[in-house]
Amino acid sequence: MPKAPSSLTLILSAMPSEILLIQGHLSGAKAGELAGFPYKTGRIGGRRVVTAVTGVGVTNGAMVTALFVHHFKPAEVVVSGTGSRLNPRIRTGDTVISLRTIHHAAGSLTDAGMVYRKVRGPLAGQMTHYQFKPAPRLLRLARAAIPGYVAEPVTANGETYRPAVLTGVVSASDMFGVNAAKIADLRAKLAPDIMEMESAAIAQVCEQLKTPHIVFRAGSNLTQPDPGADYRLLGQKAAHAAARWTVYFVGCLARAETVGRSKGAGRP
């Protein structure tokens, strides 16, 4: 008999400041440790979840994701966190549901900028891509959840507003800041909305391990060569916005599963 699918959601964030906001909504929270990495389990909206910090960067993101996916075998992975605003349409606190999550340092850096390409994968004859799409089921649910979501107001950059939740493109590499030439190259070739440091690696691991995933990233500071001061000023506002949306989405996920089970139980 085939094994029943897991009803567990793995939620990953790069920073403690991003995951603590989500862990604050756990009911029945319990702490644990996996190979030295701490985590917390509990329920959000009735959904069983495991929450953990990956650390910053592609290697940390990939390492922790692979370890936790292999051990917990979640039904899906949700990435929640922040990123710099590369597209001017994104305001601080706007949360992007990633339609494509891209390694923006995968390929060759030429005089004409980046040339993106696939690389050899771990299996014989396998080539791995530099961009990854979310699971269609999770993307449909996220899009359907947007109209019912009411964001908390954000005060940033001289104005107060309710941040939006919208679809877009997220790119990632180990670069915290980038110069004007890189920003122009990214905009011309990839048109990303958000730039950050983990999600592409997490998405690649999920695809390799055949685990559905979705990425939520809220905009913090503008993308720039030295974002440290602006990130300290705006990062926590973005982390709160992403975490609040993530908690809401997981509640929607729990309700969708309940409805699905009810329909299944009613079949002859």
C-alpha positions as CSV (number, residue, x, y, z in Angstrom):
1,M,0.0,0.0,0.0
2,P,1.5,3.4,-0.9
3,K,2.4,5.7,2.0
4,A,-0.1,8.5,2.7
5,P,1.2,11.9,1.8
6,S,2.6,14.0,4.6
7,S,0.4,16.8,6.1
8,L,3.4,18.6,7.4
9,T,4.7,22.0,6.2
10,L,8.3,22.9,6.5
11,I,8.8,26.7,6.9
12,L,12.3,28.1,6.4
13,S,13.7,31.5,6.9
14,A,17.3,32.7,6.7
15,M,17.4,34.8,9.9
16,P,16.1,34.3,13.4
17,S,14.4,37.7,13.1
18,E,12.3,36.3,10.2
19,I,11.3,32.9,11.7
20,L,10.7,34.1,15.3
21,L,7.7,36.1,14.1
22,I,6.2,32.9,12.6
23,Q,7.1,30.7,15.6
24,G,5.2,33.2,17.8
25,H,2.0,31.9,16.1
26,L,2.7,28.2,16.8
27,S,0.2,26.4,19.0
28,G,1.6,23.5,21.0
29,A,5.1,24.6,20.2
30,K,8.0,22.2,20.9
31,A,11.7,22.7,20.4
32,G,14.0,20.2,18.8
33,E,17.4,19.8,17.2
34,L,18.4,18.0,14.0
35,A,22.1,17.4,13.4
36,G,22.8,20.4,15.6
37,F,20.3,22.7,13.9
38,P,17.5,23.9,16.2
39,Y,13.9,23.9,15.1
40,K,10.4,24.3,16.5
41,T,7.3,22.3,15.7
42,G,3.6,23.1,16.3
43,R,0.5,24.0,14.5
44,I,-0.7,27.0,12.6
45,G,-4.4,27.1,11.8
46,G,-4.4,23.3,12.6
47,R,-1.6,22.6,10.1
48,R,1.4,20.7,11.4
49,V,4.6,22.7,10.8
50,V,8.3,22.6,11.3
51,T,10.1,25.9,11.4
52,A,13.8,26.4,11.1
53,V,16.5,28.9,10.3
54,T,18.8,28.1,7.3
55,G,21.4,30.8,7.9
56,V,22.4,33.2,5.1
57,G,23.6,32.3,1.7
58,V,23.1,29.6,-0.9
59,T,25.3,26.9,0.8
60,N,23.6,27.3,4.2
61,G,20.1,27.4,2.5
62,A,20.8,24.2,0.5
63,M,22.4,22.4,3.4
64,V,19.6,22.9,5.9
65,T,16.8,22.4,3.3
66,A,18.2,19.1,2.2
67,L,18.7,17.9,5.8
68,F,15.2,18.9,6.9
69,V,13.4,17.7,3.8
70,H,15.1,14.3,4.0
71,H,14.3,13.9,7.7
72,F,10.8,15.3,8.0
73,K,9.5,14.5,4.4
74,P,7.2,17.5,4.4
75,A,4.3,17.9,2.0
76,E,5.7,21.2,1.0
77,V,8.4,23.8,1.8
78,V,7.5,27.4,2.4
79,V,10.3,30.0,2.3
80,S,9.5,33.2,4.2
81,G,11.8,36.2,4.5
82,T,13.1,39.5,3.1
83,G,15.0,40.8,0.1
84,S,16.2,44.0,-1.4
85,R,13.8,45.8,-3.7
86,L,15.3,45.6,-7.2
87,N,12.1,46.6,-9.0
88,P,10.8,50.2,-8.2
89,R,7.2,48.8,-8.1
90,I,8.0,47.0,-4.8
91,R,7.7,49.0,-1.6
92,T,9.0,48.1,1.8
93,G,6.8,45.4,3.2
94,D,5.3,44.4,-0.2
95,T,5.4,40.6,-0.3
96,V,6.3,38.9,-3.5
97,I,5.0,35.4,-4.3
98,S,7.8,34.1,-6.6
99,L,6.8,32.9,-10.0
100,R,10.4,32.2,-10.9
101,T,13.3,31.9,-8.4
102,I,16.6,32.4,-10.1
103,H,20.3,31.9,-9.3
104,H,21.6,35.2,-10.6
105,A,25.3,34.2,-10.4
106,A,24.9,30.9,-12.4
107,G,27.0,31.0,-15.5
108,S,29.8,33.2,-16.9
109,L,30.5,36.9,-16.1
110,T,31.5,38.5,-19.3
111,D,32.3,42.0,-20.5
112,A,28.6,42.1,-21.5
113,G,27.4,41.0,-18.1
114,M,26.1,37.6,-17.1
115,V,25.5,34.7,-19.5
116,Y,23.2,32.3,-17.7
117,R,23.3,28.6,-18.2
118,K,22.5,25.2,-16.7
119,V,25.2,23.2,-14.9
120,R,25.9,19.6,-14.5
121,G,23.8,18.0,-11.7
122,P,24.6,15.2,-9.2
123,L,23.2,12.4,-11.4
124,A,24.7,11.0,-14.5
125,G,23.5,12.9,-17.6
126,Q,21.6,15.4,-15.4
127,M,21.7,19.1,-16.0
128,T,20.3,21.5,-13.4
129,H,18.6,24.8,-14.3
130,Y,19.3,28.2,-12.8
131,Q,15.6,29.0,-12.3
132,F,12.8,27.2,-10.6
133,K,9.0,27.6,-10.5
134,P,6.8,27.0,-7.4
135,A,4.4,24.1,-7.2
136,P,1.3,24.9,-9.2
137,R,-1.0,23.8,-6.4
138,L,0.7,26.1,-3.9
139,L,0.8,29.0,-6.4
140,R,-2.9,28.6,-7.1
141,L,-3.7,28.6,-3.4
142,A,-1.5,31.7,-2.7
143,R,-3.1,33.6,-5.5
144,A,-6.6,32.7,-4.3
145,A,-5.7,33.8,-0.8
146,I,-4.6,37.3,-1.7
147,P,-8.1,38.9,-1.9
148,G,-9.0,37.8,1.7
149,Y,-5.7,39.0,3.2
150,V,-5.5,42.4,5.1
151,A,-2.0,43.5,5.7
152,E,-0.9,45.6,8.7
153,P,0.1,49.1,7.8
154,V,3.8,49.9,7.3
155,T,5.5,53.2,7.9
156,A,8.6,53.4,5.8
157,N,10.5,55.7,3.5
158,G,8.4,58.7,4.6
159,E,4.9,57.2,4.1
160,T,2.3,55.0,5.7
161,Y,0.4,52.4,3.7
162,R,-0.9,48.8,3.6
163,P,1.7,46.7,1.8
164,A,0.6,44.5,-1.1
165,V,1.0,40.8,-1.8
166,L,1.7,40.2,-5.4
167,T,3.4,37.8,-7.8
168,G,6.8,38.5,-9.2
169,V,10.4,37.2,-9.7
170,V,13.0,36.6,-7.0
171,S,16.7,36.2,-7.6
172,A,19.4,35.0,-5.3
173,S,23.2,34.6,-4.8
174,D,25.8,35.1,-2.1
175,M,26.0,38.8,-2.9
176,F,24.5,41.0,-0.2
177,G,25.0,44.2,-2.2
178,V,25.6,44.8,-5.9
179,N,26.8,47.7,-8.0
180,A,24.9,49.7,-10.6
181,A,26.3,47.6,-13.5
182,K,25.0,44.4,-11.9
183,I,21.6,46.0,-11.1
184,A,21.3,47.1,-14.7
185,D,22.3,43.6,-16.0
186,L,19.8,41.9,-13.7
187,R,17.0,44.2,-14.7
188,A,17.8,43.7,-18.4
189,K,18.2,39.9,-18.4
190,L,16.0,38.6,-15.5
191,A,13.7,41.4,-14.5
192,P,13.6,40.4,-10.9
193,D,11.5,42.2,-8.3
194,I,13.5,41.0,-5.2
195,M,17.1,40.1,-4.7
196,E,18.2,37.9,-1.8
197,M,20.6,35.1,-0.8
198,E,18.9,31.7,-0.3
199,S,15.7,31.0,-2.1
200,A,17.1,29.8,-5.4
201,A,19.2,27.2,-3.6
202,I,16.3,26.1,-1.5
203,A,14.1,25.8,-4.6
204,Q,16.8,23.8,-6.4
205,V,17.0,21.3,-3.5
206,C,13.2,21.0,-3.4
207,E,13.0,20.3,-7.1
208,Q,15.8,17.7,-6.8
209,L,14.1,16.0,-3.9
210,K,10.7,16.2,-5.5
211,T,9.2,18.3,-2.8
212,P,6.7,21.1,-3.7
213,H,7.8,24.6,-2.6
214,I,6.8,28.2,-2.7
215,V,8.8,31.4,-1.9
216,F,7.5,34.5,-0.2
217,R,9.9,37.5,0.1
218,A,9.0,40.9,1.4
219,G,10.9,44.0,0.2
220,S,13.2,45.7,2.6
221,N,15.7,48.3,1.4
222,L,16.5,49.2,-2.2
223,T,19.1,47.0,-3.9
224,Q,22.5,48.8,-3.6
225,P,26.2,48.3,-3.2
226,D,26.2,48.7,0.6
227,P,22.8,48.0,2.0
228,G,23.8,47.4,5.7
229,A,22.4,50.6,7.2
230,D,19.1,50.6,5.2
231,Y,18.6,46.9,5.8
232,R,18.9,47.5,9.6
233,L,16.3,50.2,9.3
234,L,13.8,48.4,7.1
235,G,14.6,44.7,7.4
236,Q,12.4,44.0,10.4
237,K,9.4,45.8,8.8
238,A,9.8,43.5,5.8
239,A,10.3,40.4,8.0
240,H,7.1,41.1,9.9
241,A,5.1,41.6,6.6
242,A,6.4,38.3,5.1
243,A,5.8,36.4,8.3
244,R,2.3,37.7,8.7
245,W,1.4,36.7,5.1
246,T,3.1,33.3,5.6
247,V,1.0,32.6,8.8
248,Y,-2.1,33.5,6.9
249,F,-1.2,31.3,3.9
250,V,-0.5,28.3,6.1
251,G,-4.0,28.8,7.6
252,C,-5.4,28.7,4.1
253,L,-3.4,25.6,3.4
254,A,-4.8,23.9,6.5
255,R,-8.4,24.8,5.4
256,A,-7.8,23.6,1.9
257,E,-6.6,20.2,3.2
258,T,-9.6,19.9,5.5
259,V,-11.9,20.6,2.5
260,G,-10.0,18.1,0.4
261,R,-10.3,15.4,3.1
262,S,-14.0,16.1,3.5
263,K,-14.6,15.7,-0.3
264,G,-12.6,12.6,-0.4
265,A,-14.5,11.1,2.6
266,G,-17.8,11.8,0.8
267,R,-16.9,9.8,-2.3
268,P,-18.5,6.4,-2.8
